[in-house]
């Protein structure tokens, strides 16, 4: 699946909502931290279950999902 650098605008133009949900699930699974990784981090970093790169990707995908739903409502 092409990611287009996780550009939300491009993702929303090339993928459906179902495909973006699938992509979000895959990113979440790939970037989930293990308990051992979380134990070795500072207090603030332990709050997150997903690593920094994964959080960024999830954020971009969810923006693409927002753009898709916004465009459907305006049409």
Beta strands, then each sheet from edge to edge (+ up, - down):
end
